[in-house]
Amino acid sequence: MLAAALLWSCSEAEDDAVDPDAPDAPPGVDAGAPRSAPPDIVLATEELELAEPLDRPAALAFVPGSDDELLVLEQRSRIAHYRLVDDGAELIGSFEAPEVFDGRDCGLIALAFDPEFQDNGLLYLSICLSQQSSGVFRFHFDPEDYAATAASMTEIIVVSESRSEYGIHNIGSIGFDPDGHLWALFGDKTWGDNGHKRDNNLGAVVRVVPNREPEGSGYEPAPDNPYEENPDLYAHGFRSPWRGVMDRFGRLWVGDVGADSVEEINLVVPGGYHGWPDHEGPCRGECEGRVNPIVSWEQEDDAPYVLDDLDAAATTRRVGWLADFYDPQRSDADPYAGVLDDRLLFGDMCSGFLRVLEVDGAGEIVHDVHVGHLRYMTGVAQAPDGHFYVTTYGSCGAGKGTHPAGKLLRIIAAE
């Protein structure tokens, strides 16, 4: 996938606050008092043994109701079903998603299980159909019949840009909010004016209610979306929002891949204009009504985040990613001793720095700390055993022809 428009970044990085004239702040939460001490941990990785290496892995997720099963998306079209065993993972089975276009950054992009998966078996994938179109598709996951799973593909929402000549700036992460609404990130398909527009779903976060009927398809807009002119829309002003995550308090965080000089992570404001194409990174000049990223970093190798990481690769390529907030409610075990609770892992796919971000209930930064090094990350998921597991792509670009093998890793606290 990768790497959403792969290898470009965004503008100068100063962590300005949200402009006072912008729309309302992100959803308020009672996140408790922030911890006074910064995260005191160094993170490392363990590679899991696989019978065969992964081919351009794009994302992963653990199967609800299982202690050890996960799905891994491979960009070209395969969904692989694994079980964790000792120091590795064994392949249970796999299936191919139909109609996948895998040129450039296109292909299989992300996945999410329905909140009622254990009752309805519904799985959602974000998929490219062509260099102009990408969207969310529903499957009925049946581990006893992978062919039937593939054949159950149903369209939920597709967004297109007829002018696009490249398979980049596509759909990104998908997920569900606490009310069961599906959110999805759509890039501008290289036409920056889409970031301004509110009459289409490009360069935006959409939020919908997917059709869950056995033979149904399509969606209804989420009933409380903020735009009268486009009831699908939740927020706009994004260029290539590749990775996003919703924390357990209902706040949506989005990493937006930039164009020229800066990567950014946004705490999404419902109804907010998040800046693209008027600016990359924090706004300068006329900023009325615009939402600034909560953190951003320059493309240069002397950027502070890069200098904090002695192992960071010297590269002008940048692709910002964010992993997840560690949720202490997901597991009785905690291999990170509480240090990562409700803190966001984020980093740069190309240079490799790994950081932990903590914010308070108002969305203000409390801590932003370097904790390790991890290159080529494409997906992260917290398992029932409490660990984060990671897919890595093998390189920082989609590339052509032979591609380095991807890996499945476990994030551990270093000794």
N, C-alpha and C positions, 0 to 999 in steps of 0.2 A: 503494500500500500503505500505506496507508501511513501510515506513520508509526505504526505500531503503536499503538494506542489513542491515538493521535495526540496529542496535545498535552497531555499531563499529565506531571507529574514526580514526584519522590520526597522525602525528609526532610532533615535537616540534614547537612552534609557535612564530616565529619572523616575523614581517611583512616586509620581504625583498622586494626590488623592483624587477621588471622583469630584468633578467640577460641581460647585454648589448650585449651578443653574441647570444641572443635568436632571433627568427624571428621578423619581424616588429611589432611595438606596436599595440594595439587594434585600431580599426577604429577611426580616429580622428574626433572630433565633435566640433562644435561651441556651447558649452553648456553655454556660458556667463560666466561672472566673478563669482567665488564662493562667497557666502555670508560670511562675516567676522565672524558673530556670530554663535556659534554652535546651533543646534536645542534646543529650550527651550520649551519643552512640556513633559507631562507625559501622557501616553496612558493607557486606561483601556478598558474593554469590557462589552457589554450588551448581555445577552443571548436572542435569539429570541424564542418565543413560537412556538412549533410545535405540531401537533396532535399526532404524534408518534416520538420517538427519531430516530436519524439517525443510521444506521448500518454500522460502519466502513467507514465513509465518507472519500473519497480520494481527491476530488478536487471540485471546483465550478467555474462557469463563468456566467456572465450576458448576456442575449440574446440581440444581437444587434438590435436596433430599438425599444426596449421596455424600459419603464422607471422603471419597477419593477419586471421583470421576470428573473429567473435564473435556471440553471441546476446544480444539485449536483450529483456527481458520488459516489455510494457506492461500495466498493471494490469488493464485490462478483459478481455483474453483473448489478445492477439496476441503471438506470439513472432517477432521480426524477426531475420533472418540478414544480417549486414553483413560487408563487407570494408574494412579500412583502406586508404585511397588518399591519398597526399600529405597535404593538410591537412584531409581529411574522411573520410567513410565512405560507401560505396555499398551500397544495398540489393540483396542477392542474391535474396531471396525471404522469404516469411513463411507462417505458418499460425496458425489459431485453436485454442486448447485448448478442448475441449468442456466443458460443465457448469460453467463458471466463474460464481460469484456475486460481483458486484463492488460490493455495497453498503458504504458507509462505508469502513473500512480493508481490506475484503476484496478478492479478485481473485487475480491471479497475484502471488506473493510473492517467491519465490527459486528458484534453479536450481543443479544440480550435475551434473557429468558423472561417470559411473562410472569408477573407477580403471582399468578395462580397456576404456575407451571405444573406443580405436583397434582393438580386436578385436571388441567386442560392440555398439558403437554406441548404448549405453544412456544416456539423459538422464533426469534426475529433476526434477520441478517441485513446489514446494509451492503448493497451490491451496485457495481457499475454495469449498466446495460450497453453503453456506447460511450464515445468521447463527449457526447452531448448530454447524456441522461444517467442519473443514478437515483437510488431510492431504497426503501425499506420493504422487505418481503417476509411473509410469515410462512413457517413450516410447522407441521405436526411431527415432533421428534419421536420416533419409534425405534429404540435400539435393537428391537427384534427384527426390524424390516427397514434397512437403510434405503432400499429402492423406493419404498412407499413414502419415506420421509422426503426424498428428493422430489417425488411426483406431487407432493402436497403443496408445493410452492404457490403462494397467493400474493398478489400485489396489494400492499397497504398504501404507500404513497411514492410517487415518482416525480422528480423535479428535473426540468430540462432547460437547456440554453442552446437554441438553434445556431447561434453565432460561434459557439465554441469549436476550436480546431485542435484541442489538446485534451488528453484524458487526465487532467489535473484539476485541483480545487473542487473535489467531488464531495459526496457525502462523507461524513466522519463518524464519530461515536454515536451510539444510540443508547437509550436507557429509559427507565420508568421513574416517575416522581411518586411521592407517597400516596397520591390519589389514583395511581394506576394509569396515568396519562403517559403516552410515549413521547419522549423528546428526541430530536434528531438534529444534527449539525450539517448544514449545507454550505459549501463554498460558492464563490461567485462565478466559477467556471471561466476565470481569467478576464471577465468583463466587470471592471471595478464599479461601474454605475449601478450594478445590482446591489452593492452594499448600501447605497442610498435608498433604493426603492423599497416601498412597503406593499406594492401590489403583486409581488411574486415571492417565492420562498427561497431565492438564491441569496447567498451572503448572509445567512440568517440562522436562527434557532427556531424550529417549528415545534409545536406541542399539540398532539392530536390524541383522539381516542380510537385505537385500531378496532376494526371489526373482528370480533372473536367468535362469530358464528361458524359452525363446522364448514359450511360451504360458502361463507361470506368473504368479502374482500373490501378494500377501501377503508375509509375512516370518517369520523366526524371531528371538527375542530374542538379542542378543549374548551369548555364553556366559559372559563374566566380568562381567556387570552386577552391581551390589552389593546389590540388594534381593531378598530371598527372596520377599516378599509380592507383588512385581510385577517379573517378570524383564525387562520392557521398559525399566524406569526406570534412568537414569544419575545424575540429581541432581534435587532438587525445591526448592520455595520461591521461584518466580518469578511475576511478575505479567503482564508483557507482553514477553517476550524477543524483540525484533524482529530485531536483527542479532547474529550471532555468527561467530566464525572459529576454526579450529584452527590453531595454529602448527606449524612443521615438527618440533617436539619432542613433539607429541601433546597439548599443553595446549589446553583449550577456553576461549575468552573470550566472554562474553555481555554485551551491553548490554540492561539491563532498564528499560523505560519506566515511570516512577513515576506516582503518583496526585496528590500535593498539593504537593510542594516540592523533591524531589531526583531527579536522574537518577543511574544507577549503572552501572559496568562491573564484572563479576564474573570472577574467575579460578576456574573451576568445580572444585569438589572432588567427586570421585565418591562418591556416597552422602551428600553434604552437603545440609543444609537451609539455603537461602540467604536466609531471613528473611521473605519475604512469606507471609501478610499481617500478621505481627506487627510488622514495622517496614519503613520505606522508608529506603534509605541505611544508614549504619552503625547498628548496634544500640546502644541505651542501656538501662540497667537490667539485666534478667535476660537474659543472652546465652549461657548455657550451651548448647552444641551447635549454635550458629548460625554461619554463615560470613558475614563481612562483605565488602562489595564492596572491590575493590582501589583504585578511585577513585570519587568521587562529587562532584556539584556542585549547588548550590542553584538554584532556579528564579529567584531574584531577579536584577535587572540589576546589582547591585553584588557579585555573586559573583566570587571571584578569577579564575576562568577567563574570565569575560566582561570584566572590567576589563583583562585582559592583551591583549585584542583591540580595538584602536581602531576597527575596522570592525564590531564586533558589533552586531547589531540590537537595539533596545530592545523587548523582548517578554517577556511572562511565560510564553509558550508555550515548552516545552522538549521535545525528543526526542533523546536521546542515541543516537549511532551509533558503530560502530567499523568500520574499513576492513579492515585486514589487517596482518600482519607482512610487511615487505619481505623476500623470500626470495632471497638472492644466488644460490641454486642454480637458479633458474628461467630465468635469462638470462645470456648472456655479456656483454651490455651493461648498464651501470649509470648511468643519467642522474643519479643522486643521489650519486655519488662515494663510496659506502659509508656515507654518513651515516645512512641509514634501515635498514641491514641488521639484521634480527631486532628491529626496533623497530615498535611498533604505532601506526598512525595512528588517531586518534579525534577526535570532536568533537560538536557540537550542531547538529542539522538546522535549528533555527529561529534561534538567535542567530548561528551561523555560525563560532564559533571552531574552529580546527584545531590539534591538538596531537600530540606524539610522546611515547610512553611506552616506557621501557626497564625491564625487571625482570631480576633475577638468577635463577640456577637454582633458588633457593628461593621465587621469586615475590615477592621484596621489591622495592619501587620503587627504582630507581637514578636515573632522570631522568624528569621530567614537564614538557615544555617547549612553549611556544606557538611555532608555525611558520607560521601563515598564517590565511586566512579562506576558508570555503567553505560557502555556504548551500544547503539543500534537497537534500542528498546522499541518495540511496537505495541506490546500489550502487557498489562499487569492485572492480576486478580488475587484477592485474598481467599485462601482456601479454608475449609473447615478446621484444618490443623493449626490455623492462626498465621501461617506464613504467607507472604506475598510470593507469587510465582510470576515469571516473566518470560515472554517470547522475545528473542532478538533476531534481527533480520539478516545479519551477516555482513551488511555494509550500510552505507549511508545513502545509497541511491537505488532507484528501481533497476537501472542498468538494462542490458540486453544480453542475450545468450547465456553463457555459463554464469552462475551466481553463487557466492559463498553460501555454505550451509547455514541454516538457521538453528537456533538452540532453544531449549527449555531450561530455565534456571530457577533456583530457589534463592530468595533473598534472606540472608542470615545476619545476625549480629556478630561482628568479628570479635575474635578473642582478644 
